[in-house]
């Protein structure tokens, strides 16, 4: 199995001392620049988190298209888009356009989303669950429509006066292969089985919405096993992909030590959003050689084909490019990763 690594940016910006991303424009343009730097290092992916009602990246498709236009090889994606907020047909048009601009490199992570500062945020955007539906049901309904649209299904009835016949019109443009590059962000083993049943790839983050008392990496490995077993049982012909996210912060300078030297390096358990017993993964902080050994023992990292590395984007492009360089040279090879090359 080819092991891939990518960076994951939450795209924070704040006009505060020490921040290198003081405006939304800074966050957007620096994400493009970091993707270029990551590609030059042989990193495989540039991913962004999508949040509404906060000083973070919220509109992914213009940004993904820009990254696609300025790079040639690196995968571009999301982890994740909150589908409760999306017009699934407009999203299908935007996703196809961004994928075509990038030459088919889009990897779209979608899900029900995460806690947010707004009450009933999706309703303000015009989307509310139907009678008897939950927010998760709304996200899945939007997802079904979106996936049908990008697969080329007929959506709207044609006007015979315009086209000569009555038929069903698909969304345009279409991007071949995009329908196989949709990922669902799963927080539980039950949802992981549903993801496999629907034929989507699996994204698993540093938060799981259940706790059985075992270390985070073992619980996540159980989730991945449930997914892979369910995938095999469905009889899907293509190979599925699985990603996990990790906070990896090697300390090699005094600046690194000042920023991250006091971070906890163990799992945490607590309540968040709809999950009463959530388990949060540890941060891998410290000497690169020590991190490499620990990450190589991480059971979920060993099972996933893609590892997304969260970056402290407010420290700027230069800092994060150096962080990624340290990871690619001294840590990632321990999990079986090799740098990609830019085609000539």
C-alpha positions in Angstrom: 0.0 0.0 0.0 1.4 3.4 -1.0 1.5 5.7 2.0 0.6 9.3 1.5 1.0 12.3 3.7 -0.7 15.7 3.3 -1.1 18.8 5.4 -4.5 19.9 6.8 -5.0 23.6 7.5 -7.9 25.0 9.5 -7.2 28.4 7.9 -7.4 30.5 11.0 -6.9 34.2 10.8 -6.7 36.8 13.6 -5.4 40.3 13.9 -3.4 39.6 17.0 0.3 39.8 18.1 2.4 36.9 16.6 -0.2 36.0 14.0 1.1 35.8 10.4 -2.5 35.5 9.1 -4.2 38.7 10.1 -6.9 38.7 7.5 -9.0 36.3 5.5 -6.9 37.2 2.4 -3.7 36.2 4.3 -5.3 32.8 5.2 -6.4 32.1 1.6 -3.2 33.2 -0.2 -0.9 31.5 2.3 -2.8 28.2 1.9 -2.0 28.4 -1.9 1.7 29.2 -1.1 2.0 26.4 1.4 0.5 23.9 -1.1 3.2 25.0 -3.6 5.9 24.5 -0.9 4.5 21.2 0.1 4.4 19.9 -3.5 8.1 20.9 -3.9 8.9 18.7 -0.8 7.2 15.7 -2.3 4.1 15.9 0.0 1.1 14.2 -1.5 -1.9 16.3 -0.4 -3.1 19.8 0.5 -6.3 19.8 2.5 -8.4 22.4 4.2 -11.0 22.3 7.0 -14.3 24.1 6.4 -16.0 26.1 9.2 -18.8 28.6 9.1 -19.4 31.6 11.4 -15.7 31.7 12.4 -12.5 33.4 11.3 -11.5 30.2 9.4 -11.8 28.9 5.8 -15.4 28.7 4.8 -15.7 28.7 1.0 -13.5 25.9 -0.2 -14.0 25.7 -4.0 -12.4 29.0 -5.1 -9.4 28.2 -2.9 -9.2 24.6 -4.2 -9.4 25.8 -7.8 -6.6 28.3 -7.1 -4.4 25.6 -5.5 -5.1 23.4 -8.5 -4.1 26.1 -10.9 -0.8 26.8 -9.1 0.3 23.2 -8.6 0.7 20.2 -10.9 0.7 17.0 -8.8 -0.4 17.4 -5.2 -3.9 16.1 -4.3 -6.2 18.9 -3.1 -9.1 18.3 -0.8 -11.2 19.0 2.2 -11.6 17.5 5.6 -14.5 18.2 5.9 -17.3 20.1 4.2 -20.4 20.3 6.4 -23.1 19.1 4.1 -25.9 20.6 6.1 -24.9 23.9 4.6 -24.6 22.9 1.0 -26.8 23.4 -2.0 -25.9 19.9 -3.4 -26.5 20.9 -7.1 -24.5 24.1 -7.0 -21.8 22.2 -5.1 -21.8 19.6 -7.9 -21.1 22.3 -10.4 -18.4 24.0 -8.3 -16.7 20.6 -7.4 -16.6 19.5 -11.0 -15.1 22.9 -12.1 -12.4 22.8 -9.4 -11.6 19.2 -10.3 -11.3 20.0 -14.0 -9.0 22.9 -13.3 -6.7 20.6 -11.2 -6.7 17.8 -13.7 -8.6 15.4 -11.6 -6.8 15.8 -8.3 -9.8 16.7 -6.1 -10.4 14.6 -2.9 -13.6 15.9 -1.3 -14.1 15.1 2.4 -17.7 15.7 3.5 -19.7 14.9 6.6 -22.3 16.2 9.0 -19.8 18.8 10.3 -18.6 19.7 13.8 -19.6 22.0 16.6 -19.9 25.7 15.6 -20.6 29.1 17.2 -24.0 29.7 15.5 -27.3 28.3 16.8 -29.2 26.7 13.9 -26.5 27.8 11.4 -27.7 25.7 8.5 -31.2 27.2 8.9 -29.8 30.7 8.4 -28.4 29.4 5.1 -31.8 28.2 4.2 -31.5 24.5 5.0 -33.5 22.8 7.7 -34.2 19.1 8.5 -37.5 17.7 7.3 -40.1 16.4 9.7 -38.5 13.6 11.8 -35.0 14.4 10.4 -31.9 15.2 12.4 -29.0 17.4 11.2 -27.1 14.2 10.3 -30.1 13.1 8.2 -30.1 16.4 6.4 -26.4 16.1 5.6 -26.9 12.6 4.2 -29.8 13.7 2.1 -27.8 16.5 0.6 -25.0 14.1 0.0 -27.2 11.6 -1.9 -28.3 14.4 -4.2 -24.7 15.7 -4.7 -23.3 12.3 -5.5 -26.1 11.6 -8.0 -25.4 14.9 -9.7 -21.6 14.4 -10.0 -22.2 10.8 -11.3 -24.2 12.3 -14.2 -27.7 11.4 -13.2 -30.5 13.3 -14.9 -31.7 15.9 -12.5 -34.0 18.5 -14.1 -36.7 17.9 -16.8 -35.9 19.6 -20.1 -38.1 22.1 -21.8 -39.2 20.5 -25.1 -39.5 24.0 -26.6 -35.8 24.6 -26.0 -34.3 21.1 -26.7 -36.9 19.4 -28.8 -37.5 16.5 -26.4 -38.6 15.9 -22.8 -35.7 14.3 -21.0 -33.7 14.6 -17.8 -30.8 17.0 -17.9 -27.6 16.3 -15.9 -25.6 18.9 -14.1 -22.8 20.4 -16.1 -19.8 20.4 -16.2 -19.0 16.8 -15.2 -15.5 15.6 -14.2 -14.8 11.9 -14.8 -13.8 10.0 -11.8 -14.8 12.6 -9.2 -17.6 10.3 -7.9 -14.9 7.9 -6.7 -13.0 10.6 -4.8 -15.6 11.4 -2.2 -14.7 10.8 1.4 -17.0 10.8 4.5 -15.7 12.0 7.8 -16.7 9.4 10.4 -16.6 9.6 14.2 -18.0 6.2 15.1 -17.6 2.6 14.0 -21.3 2.4 13.1 -21.0 5.3 10.7 -17.8 3.8 9.2 -19.9 0.7 8.2 -22.4 3.0 6.6 -19.7 4.8 4.6 -18.5 1.5 3.2 -22.1 0.6 2.3 -22.4 3.8 0.3 -19.1 3.3 -1.5 -17.3 6.3 -0.2 -13.7 6.6 1.1 -13.2 7.0 4.9 -11.8 10.0 6.7 -11.2 9.6 10.4 -10.1 12.6 12.4 -8.4 13.2 15.8 -11.8 12.9 17.5 -14.0 9.8 17.8 -17.5 10.1 19.2 -17.2 7.1 21.3 -14.9 5.8 24.0 -14.3 2.1 24.9 -11.4 2.7 27.2 -8.7 1.6 24.7 -6.1 4.1 23.4 -7.2 6.4 20.6 -5.1 4.7 17.9 -6.5 1.3 18.8 -10.1 2.5 18.8 -9.5 4.2 15.4 -7.9 1.0 14.1 -11.1 -0.8 15.1 -13.2 1.7 13.2 -11.0 1.2 10.1 -11.3 -2.5 10.4 -15.1 -2.2 10.6 -15.0 -0.1 7.4 -12.8 -2.4 5.5 -14.8 -5.5 6.4 -18.0 -3.8 5.4 -16.4 -2.6 2.1 -15.3 -6.2 1.3 -18.8 -7.5 2.1 -20.5 -5.1 -0.3 -18.4 -6.4 -3.3 -17.2 -3.0 -4.5 -14.6 -3.5 -7.2 -12.2 -0.6 -6.5 -9.8 -0.3 -3.6 -11.1 2.0 -0.9 -8.9 4.7 0.7 -8.6 5.6 4.3 -7.2 8.7 5.9 -6.4 9.7 9.5 -5.4 13.0 10.9 -2.6 13.6 13.4 -1.1 16.6 15.1 2.7 16.2 14.5 4.9 19.0 15.9 8.6 18.2 16.0 10.7 20.4 18.2 14.0 21.4 16.7 14.4 25.1 17.6 13.8 27.4 20.5 10.7 28.8 18.6 9.3 25.3 18.4 9.8 24.7 22.1 8.2 28.0 23.0 5.1 27.3 20.8 4.6 23.6 21.5 6.9 22.5 24.4 4.1 22.2 26.9 1.5 20.3 24.9 -0.1 17.2 26.4 1.0 14.0 24.7 -1.8 11.7 25.8 -5.4 11.0 24.7 -8.2 13.1 26.2 -11.8 12.0 27.0 -14.8 14.4 27.2 -18.1 15.5 25.9 -18.5 17.5 22.7 -21.5 18.3 20.6 -23.8 15.2 20.4 -21.1 12.9 21.7 -21.2 12.3 25.5 -18.0 10.2 25.6 -15.7 11.4 22.9 -12.0 10.4 22.7 -9.5 12.9 21.4 -6.2 11.7 19.9 -2.8 12.8 21.3 -0.4 15.3 19.8 3.0 14.0 18.7 5.4 16.6 20.0 9.1 16.4 20.8 12.3 15.2 19.2 11.7 14.0 15.6 13.3 10.6 16.2 11.1 10.0 19.2 8.0 11.1 17.2 9.0 8.8 14.3 9.2 5.8 16.6 5.8 6.6 18.2 4.0 7.3 15.0 5.3 4.0 13.5 3.6 2.2 16.4 0.3 4.0 15.9 -2.1 1.3 14.8 -4.5 3.5 12.8 -1.6 5.2 11.0 -0.3 1.8 10.0 -3.7 0.9 8.5 -4.4 4.1 6.7 -3.1 4.9 3.2 -3.2 8.7 3.9 -2.1 10.7 7.0 -3.2 14.3 7.2 -0.9 16.5 9.4 -2.6 19.5 11.0 -0.5 22.6 10.6 -0.5 25.8 12.8 -1.3 28.0 9.9 -1.2 31.2 11.8 2.6 30.8 12.2 2.9 31.5 8.4 4.1 29.8 5.3 7.9 29.8 6.1 7.4 28.2 9.5 5.0 25.5 8.2 7.1 24.7 5.2 10.0 24.1 7.5 7.8 22.0 9.8 6.8 19.9 6.8 10.4 19.6 5.7 11.4 18.2 9.1 8.5 15.7 8.9 9.3 14.6 5.4 13.0 14.1 6.2 13.0 12.7 9.7 9.5 11.3 10.6 7.4 10.3 7.6 9.9 7.6 6.3 9.3 5.7 9.6 5.7 5.0 8.5 6.7 3.8 5.1 6.3 7.1 3.2 8.5 8.1 0.2 8.5 11.6 -1.4 6.5 12.0 -4.6 8.1 13.6 -7.6 6.8 16.4 -9.8 6.2 15.1 -13.4 8.5 16.7 -16.0 
